[in-house]
Amino acid sequence: FVKRARKAEFTACNLSLEEGEYVVDFETKKVGTSAILTNMLGDVALLVTSEEDGNKEAGEKVTVLLLN
């Protein structure tokens, strides 16, 4: 995940449960403001990054907001 701004961000991500842990990815997600609503379809969550956070690497623990 590449952080795009120095502000706090909420980024739509895919959410799945694998071996008792939630896993997020961005495989079908598009970049840009025109994709915001499309990115919210399906089993999604919001990845939360603060002003102090930088890019995230695969396997790194992150904060997410679960949406129902």
Protein Blocks (a to p, Z undefined) as FASTA:
>chain_A
ZZfbfbdcddddddddeehiacddfklpcedjklmmmmmgcjdddddddfkbccddehia
cdddddZZ
